[in-house]
Amino acid sequence: MSGASTIVQRPIVFDVTHVVSRLSTLASTGIDRVDLAYASHFVRPGAMAAGLHYGLRRPHLLSVDQAREMVALSGSVWSEAGDAYGAALSAVLKWLAAPPDPNLRKPGRHMPRPAASGRSRRLQQLRGRVLDNRQLSVPARAIYLNVAQHLFEYPKFFEWLKRRDDLCNVFMLHDLLPLDYPEFFSPANLGIFRRRLSTAFLHASAFIVSTRAVKRRLEEELHRQGSRPRPVHVQPFPSPLEGSGRASQADTVWRGHPYFLMLGTIEPRKNHLLLLHAWRELVAENPRAPRLVMVGARGWETEQVADLLDRSAALSPHILELSGVSSADLVDLLRGARALLMPSFDEGYGLPLVEALSIGTPVVASDIAVFREVTQERATFLSPLNGEAWRDIVRRMTADEDYAAAKRAEAGRFEPPVWSGYFEEVDRFLAGL
C-alpha cells in the first residue's frame, strides 16, 4: 500500500500488538486495515528498527524479519478470507439483482467463515521465537509508534515508557466522540475510552489524526485537562480497500434491481433507525422500492433496529443485513450500489465515505463538518434528523437515471488520497520530531 521512503532518520519501533490480535478475525474493519497499512509500510527494509508486542512486565521485541512475517500473515488471512467468501457473495448479488419477493430465499446475515488453515500454528511458532528475543532492546532515541490504541485502558502495559525518557512516543487518535456524545456509548465503553485517553495523554510526545476537526478537538481537550500541548499531524486516510478488488460481478447488479449501501457497526450513533423508517415509507408506497444493504455487526443498544430487522415482514424483502464481509466483497458491493448512505450523528473520519468515493460510488452523508472535509464536498449532505429528505433522495436516485448518473460523475471528481503520498507526509512528520 505504500511506496519506499527514506525520510525518517530516527529508529522506528512499531507496535504490532493490534495487528497480531486480529489474526483470528477473518473479516477486517477499517481500523484493522489502516493498522495493517502502517505495519506494512514500516516493516520495509531500512524503515524499522524493531517490532513490539505487549508484555506484562516488559514489551516483547521482534526482529524486523519476525515483524515482517507477522504482518504478512495478517494480510494473508484477510486475502484468503476474501477468496473463500467469493461464492457466498455470488448468492448475495443474485438476491440483490432480483426484484423484491417475500418468497425469494434471502441470504443469511453472517457471511460464512472459511475453514481454518495453518495460520494458528504459524502464529504460535512466531510468538515462540519472539519470547527468545531477550537480546533485543529498544534503540536509544527511537520513535515508538502505536496507531491502534489497543489495550490503552490497561496502563500497566505502558509502564516501561516511564523508564525511557529518551523515546519519542507517537500515538494515533481516531476521535474523542465518547467525551462529546456519551449518550451514544455504554458506560463501560465510556470508562474504557477515558482510561485510553489518559494513557495517551500521559505518554505521547506527538499525535497523528486524520482530520482537522479531530485535531481541533484534541487540542481543546489537552488544554481543558491542563496537559501540555503536543505536535499534532493531520493526514486524511486513503481508502483501506485500495487493491482489494477482484473481477467484479457488481456491474450485473447495477443493471438489476437498485440497492443502496450503509456501512458501519449497528449502534445508535450511526443512525440506522432513520433509514429503516425511511424505507418503511418507501416500501409502503411502492412494493418494488430499492433495497438497503446494511454491512456491519450489531453493537450495543440495537433493540429497536433489531426488532425491525428481525420482525418486519414488510421490510424483509428489501433489507439485507450482512456481517463478516471481506474487503474484496465490500468493493463489489460498493461498486454496484446506487449510493453509500451515512446518516451518522458524528464521526472522527468516515472511512466508508472515502472507500466509496475512491471507486466512484456516490455518497449521501450527514451534513457535519468532518464529512464535508473528508469528501472534498463531493457528496450530497442532509441533516441526520430529516428522515423525509433521506427518503426523497433515495427515491430520486432510483427513479431519475440522469440524476443518478450526475451523482456518479460528481463522485468521479473525488481525488482519492493514496498510501504512497500519505506515508511520505507521515515520514516527514516523524523525521521532524
LINFENFEN-V685640 format. One record per pair of residues at least 24 apart in sequence whose C-alpha atoms are under 8 Angstrom apart, sorted by the first residue. I is the first residue (numbers start at 1). GAP is how many residues later the second one is. D is the distance in whole Angstrom. If there is no record, write none. Layout:
BEGIN
I_GAP_D / I_GAP_D
END
This chain:
BEGIN
1_36_6 / 1_39_7 / 1_40_7 / 1_241_7 / 1_242_8 / 1_418_6 / 1_419_7 / 2_35_7 / 2_38_8 / 2_39_6 / 2_417_5 / 2_418_4 / 2_419_8 / 2_421_7 / 3_38_8 / 3_416_7 / 3_417_5 / 3_418_8 / 3_420_8 / 4_40_8 / 4_416_8 / 5_42_8 / 5_418_8 / 5_419_7 / 5_422_8 / 6_41_7 / 7_417_8 / 7_420_6 / 7_421_6 / 7_424_6 / 8_39_8 / 8_419_5 / 8_420_7 / 8_422_6 / 8_423_5 / 9_422_6 / 10_131_7 / 10_132_6 / 10_133_7 / 10_421_7 / 11_36_8 / 11_37_6 / 11_38_5 / 11_128_7 / 11_130_7 / 11_131_5 / 11_132_6 / 12_30_8 / 12_35_7 / 12_36_5 / 12_37_5 / 12_38_7 / 12_130_6 / 12_131_5 / 12_132_6 / 12_133_7 / 13_35_6 / 13_36_6 / 13_37_5 / 13_38_5 / 13_39_7 / 13_125_7 / 13_129_7 / 13_130_6 / 13_131_5 / 13_132_6 / 14_25_7 / 14_28_7 / 14_34_7 / 14_36_7 / 14_37_5 / 14_38_6 / 14_130_6 / 14_131_5 / 14_132_6 / 15_36_6 / 15_37_5 / 15_38_6 / 15_129_7 / 15_130_6 / 15_131_5 / 15_132_8 / 16_35_6 / 16_36_6 / 16_37_6 / 16_51_8 / 16_55_8 / 17_35_7 / 17_36_5 / 17_37_6 / 17_133_7 / 18_130_6 / 18_132_6 / 19_52_7 / 19_55_7 / 20_50_7 / 20_51_8 / 20_54_7 / 22_52_8 / 23_50_8 / 23_51_6 / 23_54_7 / 26_51_6 / 26_52_6 / 26_55_6 / 26_87_7 / 26_298_7 / 26_300_8 / 27_51_6 / 27_54_7 / 27_297_5 / 27_298_6 / 27_299_5 / 27_300_7 / 28_50_7 / 28_296_8 / 28_298_7 / 28_299_7 / 30_210_7 / 30_321_7 / 31_117_7 / 33_207_6 / 33_208_8 / 34_203_8 / 34_206_6 / 35_112_6 / 35_113_6 / 36_35_7 / 36_38_8 / 36_39_7 / 37_203_8 / 38_109_8 / 39_32_7 / 40_28_8 / 40_31_7 / 40_32_8 / 41_382_8 / 43_24_7 / 43_25_5 / 43_28_8 / 44_24_8 / 49_90_8 / 50_88_7 / 54_103_6 / 55_102_6 / 56_100_7 / 56_101_6 / 57_100_7 / 57_103_8 / 58_99_8 / 58_102_6 / 59_98_8 / 59_101_8 / 60_70_7 / 60_71_7 / 60_73_8 / 61_69_7 / 61_72_6 / 61_73_8 / 61_75_6 / 61_76_7 / 61_77_8 / 62_68_6 / 62_71_7 / 62_74_8 / 63_70_8 / 63_73_8 / 66_60_7 / 66_64_8 / 70_53_7 / 70_56_7 / 73_46_7 / 77_42_8 / 78_248_7 / 78_249_8 / 79_248_8 / 79_249_8 / 81_32_8 / 81_33_6 / 81_245_7 / 82_244_5 / 82_245_7 / 82_246_6 / 82_247_7 / 84_30_6 / 85_26_7 / 85_27_7 / 85_28_8 / 85_29_7 / 85_240_8 / 85_241_7 / 85_244_7 / 86_243_7 / 88_24_7 / 89_240_7 / 90_159_8 / 93_156_8 / 93_157_7 / 93_160_6 / 94_159_8 / 96_157_7 / 96_160_8 / 96_161_7 / 96_162_8 / 96_163_7 / 96_195_7 / 97_155_7 / 97_156_5 / 97_157_8 / 97_158_8 / 97_159_4 / 97_160_5 / 97_161_8 / 98_158_7 / 98_159_6 / 99_158_6 / 99_189_7 / 100_187_8 / 100_188_6 / 100_189_8 / 100_191_8 / 100_217_5 / 100_218_6 / 101_216_6 / 102_214_7 / 102_215_5 / 104_213_8 / 106_211_8 / 107_213_8 / 108_213_8 / 108_214_7 / 109_211_7 / 109_212_5 / 109_213_4 / 109_214_6 / 110_212_6 / 110_213_5 / 110_214_6 / 111_211_7 / 111_212_6 / 111_213_5 / 111_214_6 / 112_212_8 / 140_26_7 / 140_27_7 / 141_25_5 / 141_26_5 / 141_27_7 / 142_24_8 / 142_25_5 / 142_26_6 / 143_24_6 / 143_25_5 / 143_26_6 / 143_27_7 / 143_287_8 / 144_24_6 / 144_25_5 / 144_26_6 / 145_24_6 / 145_25_5 / 145_26_6 / 146_24_6 / 146_25_5 / 146_26_7 / 147_24_6 / 147_25_5 / 147_26_7 / 148_24_7 / 149_24_8 / 149_47_7 / 151_45_8 / 152_43_7 / 152_44_4 / 152_45_8 / 152_47_6 / 152_48_7 / 153_39_6 / 153_40_7 / 153_41_8 / 153_42_5 / 153_43_4 / 153_46_7 / 154_41_8 / 154_42_8 / 155_44_6 / 158_41_8 / 161_42_7 / 162_41_8 / 168_36_8 / 168_37_6 / 168_38_8 / 168_265_8 / 169_34_7 / 169_35_5 / 169_36_5 / 169_37_7 / 170_34_6 / 170_35_6 / 170_36_5 / 170_37_5 / 170_38_7 / 171_29_7 / 171_33_6 / 171_35_7 / 171_36_5 / 171_37_6 / 172_35_5 / 172_36_5 / 172_37_6 / 173_34_7 / 173_35_6 / 173_36_6 / 174_35_6 / 174_36_7 / 174_40_8 / 174_174_6 / 174_175_7 / 175_34_8 / 175_39_6 / 175_172_7 / 175_173_5 / 175_174_8 / 176_38_7 / 176_41_7 / 176_42_7 / 176_172_7 / 177_169_8 / 177_170_7 / 177_171_7 / 184_83_8 / 184_84_6 / 184_85_6 / 186_114_7 / 201_26_7 / 204_26_8 / 205_25_6 / 205_26_8 / 206_24_5 / 206_25_5 / 206_26_6 / 206_27_8 / 207_24_6 / 207_25_5 / 207_26_6 / 208_24_6 / 208_25_5 / 208_26_6 / 208_27_8 / 209_24_6 / 209_25_5 / 209_26_6 / 209_27_8 / 210_24_5 / 210_25_5 / 210_26_5 / 210_27_6 / 210_138_8 / 210_139_7 / 211_24_7 / 211_25_6 / 211_137_7 / 211_138_7 / 211_159_7 / 211_162_8 / 211_163_8 / 213_135_8 / 213_156_7 / 213_157_6 / 214_134_6 / 233_193_8 / 233_196_7 / 235_187_7 / 235_190_8 / 235_191_8 / 236_138_7 / 236_181_7 / 236_186_8 / 237_114_7 / 237_180_7 / 237_182_8 / 237_185_7 / 238_116_7 / 238_117_8 / 238_178_6 / 238_179_5 / 238_180_5 / 238_181_6 / 238_184_7 / 239_112_7 / 239_115_6 / 239_116_5 / 239_119_7 / 239_177_8 / 239_178_7 / 239_179_8 / 240_115_7 / 241_86_6 / 241_87_8 / 241_90_7 / 241_114_6 / 244_83_6 / 244_84_5 / 244_87_7 / 245_82_8 / 245_83_5 / 245_84_8 / 245_86_6 / 245_87_7 / 246_82_6 / 246_86_8 / 248_84_6 / 249_83_7 / 250_82_5 / 250_83_7 / 250_85_6 / 250_86_5 / 251_84_8 / 251_85_6 / 252_84_8 / 253_83_6 / 254_82_5 / 254_83_7 / 254_84_8 / 257_33_7 / 257_34_8 / 258_32_5 / 258_33_7 / 258_79_7 / 258_80_7 / 258_140_7 / 259_31_5 / 259_32_4 / 259_33_6 / 259_34_7 / 259_77_8 / 259_78_5 / 259_79_6 / 259_80_8 / 260_30_7 / 260_31_6 / 260_32_5 / 260_33_6 / 260_77_5 / 260_78_5 / 260_79_5 / 260_80_6 / 260_81_7 / 261_31_6 / 261_32_5 / 261_33_6 / 261_34_7 / 261_72_8 / 261_73_7 / 261_76_6 / 261_77_8 / 261_78_6 / 261_79_5 / 261_80_6 / 262_30_7 / 262_31_6 / 262_32_5 / 262_33_6 / 262_78_6 / 262_79_5 / 262_80_6 / 263_31_6 / 263_32_5 / 263_33_6 / 263_77_8 / 263_78_8 / 263_79_7 / 263_89_6 / 264_30_8 / 264_31_6 / 264_32_5 / 264_33_8 / 264_88_8 / 265_30_8 / 265_31_5 / 265_32_5 / 265_33_6 / 265_34_6 / 266_30_6 / 266_31_6 / 266_32_5 / 266_33_5 / 266_34_8 / 266_36_7 / 267_31_7 / 267_32_5 / 267_33_6 / 267_34_7 / 267_35_6 / 268_32_8 / 268_33_7 / 268_34_7 / 269_75_6 / 269_76_6 / 269_77_7 / 270_72_7 / 270_73_6 / 270_74_4 / 270_75_6 / 270_76_8 / 271_72_6 / 271_73_5 / 271_74_7 / 271_113_8 / 272_33_7 / 272_71_8 / 273_31_8 / 273_32_6 / 274_69_8 / 274_110_8 / 274_111_8 / 274_113_6 / 275_112_7 / 275_115_7 / 275_116_8 / 276_29_8 / 276_32_8 / 277_110_8 / 278_109_6 / 278_110_7 / 278_112_7 / 278_113_5 / 279_36_8 / 279_112_7 / 280_34_7 / 280_35_7 / 281_110_8 / 282_109_7 / 282_113_8 / 283_31_7 / 283_32_7 / 283_35_8 / 289_29_7 / 290_28_7 / 290_108_7 / 291_26_8 / 291_27_4 / 291_28_6 / 291_29_8 / 292_26_6 / 292_27_5 / 292_28_6 / 293_26_6 / 293_27_5 / 293_28_6 / 293_29_7 / 294_25_7 / 294_26_6 / 294_27_5 / 294_28_6 / 295_26_6 / 295_27_5 / 295_28_6 / 295_30_7 / 296_25_8 / 296_26_6 / 296_27_5 / 296_28_7 / 297_25_7 / 297_26_5 / 297_27_8 / 334_25_8 / 334_27_7 / 335_24_7 / 335_25_8 / 335_26_6 / 337_24_7 / 338_24_7 / 338_59_7 / 338_60_8 / 338_66_7 / 339_24_5 / 339_25_7 / 340_24_6 / 341_24_6 / 342_24_6 / 343_39_8 / 343_40_8 / 343_41_5 / 344_40_7 / 345_39_6 / 346_24_8 / 347_24_8 / 349_25_7 / 350_24_7 / 354_62_7 / 357_54_5 / 357_55_7 / 357_57_6 / 357_59_8 / 358_54_8 / 358_56_7 / 358_57_8 / 358_58_5 / 359_53_8 / 360_48_6 / 360_49_8 / 360_51_5 / 360_52_5 / 360_54_8 / 361_47_6 / 361_50_6 / 361_51_8 / 362_45_6 / 362_46_5 / 362_48_7 / 362_49_5 / 363_48_7 / 375_39_7 / 376_38_7 / 378_32_6 / 378_33_6 / 378_35_7 / 378_36_6 / 379_31_8 / 379_32_7
END
